[in-house]
Amino acid sequence: MTFRILNLIVIGILILAAAYVYRIKFDSTVQAERLAKIRSEVRRARDSIAELRAEWTQLDNPARIEGLTKRYLQLKPITPAQFDSLDKLPERPPQFFKLDSPDPIGAAIEKLEEPDTTGSLAAPAAPSAGHDSPVDDSAPTANPDQ
Amino acid sequence: MARWRRFMLRLLYDNKIDRAAKARARIGLAILLFAAIYSIIALRLVIFAAASDGRNPHRAVTGDAIATARPDILDRNGEILATDVRVPSLYAEPRRLIDVDEAVELLTADLPDLDATESRERLSSKRGFVWLKRDITPEQQREIYRQGLPGIGFLNENKRAYPNGPEVSHVIGHVNIDNQGIAGMEKWLDGHGLAALHMAGLATDRLQNPVQLAVDLRVQHALRDELVAAHTKFKTLAAAGLVLDVRTGEIIAMVSEPDYDPNNPHEALDPTRINRLTTGVFEMGSTFKAFTIAMALDSGKVTLKSSFDAHGPMHVGRFQIHDFEPENRMLTIPEIFTYSSNIGAARTALAMGVDAHKAFLKKLGQLDRLRTELPESAEPIVPRHWGELNTITIAFGHGLSVAPLQALMGVGALMNGGFLIPPTFLKRTEEEARALGKRVIKPETSEMMRYLMRLNVEKGTARKADIPGYYIGGKTGTADKVVNGHYSKSSVLTDFMAVIPADKPRYLLLIMLDDPKASPETHGFKTSGWNAVPVGGAVVARIAPLLGVEPRLDLPDADHLILASMKESR
């Protein structure tokens, strides 16, 4: 009797196991198919990227750009006279107000009212680019040397 | 062991060996055997179930990849020079075809350039597979697909595309219809492992690392543009140019006009379209005087103040040597260089001796075949018996034919401080170049040579190349061409080698024009100073900003800048 029950249990387990294995197998097939599809999509995308890059290079070709430039733009090749070095840059114009002060306009007016220390002429109304005017050291400067 | 055996015997046969026990033992053995076999089968089933999940990757690629993939070729800034694109190709399976005539009729309607008789022949054959047309457009593919002919199909193939057309043709070369490299860097790629990959069927993927060359596409274009202009302006047979980085030996640009479009490789078969810079050998003319003078200065027996007799003509055996513009007096070394005196150069070389001359040129690599990555190379034509007369003519660039790239490598060594660096088409760092290079002349000699090169642009034959701001130094050369075994009086080969900038050399430029014609614009002259030099100047003005050479407008002349710094350092 016990032998029969044991047999039935074993058969039941066997059927369950078979069903489970079948499900796993089926899922894995579905996954594998998805993988293959994605792979071929990736390949196609890569191919079209290559094609577009080739086309872009063709459009970006210097000879073509030069032809278009000559036809539509008034650009000219760079001449050596158009280059200069940084140390030949003129001095930065003096800073008349502090950027971080609560009342920048008031500070600028105060600065203007101070007597000009270098020139004998009266200080101009507008801030001039005088190269020897005092530069406010505390103000943030964009001098590349510092 | 004996105890174990006795135990087993007792277990199997009891103490007495009788038939029943024997039979039981046999059945037990059979059970064991079958159990083993079934467990092996079960195990195999598990293995198959597990393995079949990972699909064979090649199964997805059917309908693909007959011609194999190649890595992309990029220029030094990453611009694409050569890449693979997928193109459909049309094939047929004649056995599955129902009506040959209908198929041919419909196909020729869509593909007008398809040969009807040949296609009919192919389709009527009993073969399983025939190509009808390689490389069709996607529109044609769509049209044919819509006709729904049985037994007609498409395969996607890799096709090499050269988006820049003829721009870099001689450097990269081209491939045949099966995507195998047959010239230029494409062939080099095949020789370096790609062919083996193809053989194993592994090179079907796009994931190969691209190959980066030393060539700069922008510089290449500027050089080619100027050379094409010179080619028509001076009605030359050919025009060639090269830009070399003197510190690394990298070839930044190489143009040999007329060139060809690698997308249309038939053009490459035309012998006038060969690459003259590596495959041709030429007598370079007066640019060789740079070697003569460098040899004299490097020996220490001659200084910049030494002078040689340049009374002409010079008689050697039954030959006479003339100067183009005779001075008929004693000339100093800088004068010999800037007046480009043949007699002066010949006497300088003679003073050094024939053996020293030969050894010096050998040291500078002018007598051996120069090999680069390109499969094409040419052996220099060296005189078999090198006598005094040979030394005299070779001193001013006749009687020894070398590949222009080879001559440029030698001049590069004279400019860069004395290191002979083999030129390369691949990217190379300065450290790698220094490890490869070998010292051939003293650094002081190199400095003196740069002084002479600059002086020649300020006062000598290369005045038309003095683009302000780039401090160009240069040497011109005009060689009579050999026509039917004799030096021609009417056709010449002119060249110009320029170093930019002369005080801190970075790049070396070569311009070579084959048989330029005189024109009213050149006042009837066809020497280098009237054609190759102005072309060189125009090229420098265009490429120097691209190469990042900083223009300096307020430099003193060669006497004060290079010569003075030499004296200071001593």
Interface residues (C-beta under 8 A of the other chain):
Chain A: K25 S28 T29 A32 L35 A36 R39 S40 R43 R46 D47 A50 E51 R53 A54 E55 T57 Q58 D60 N61 P62 A63 E66 P77 I78 T79 P80 A81 F83
Chain B: A49 D53 G54 R55 P57 A60 V61 E79 I80 T83 D84 V85 R86 N156 A161 P163 N164 G165 E167 R206 L217 R218 H221 A222 D225 I467 P468 G469 Y470 A541 R542 P545 E550 P551 L553
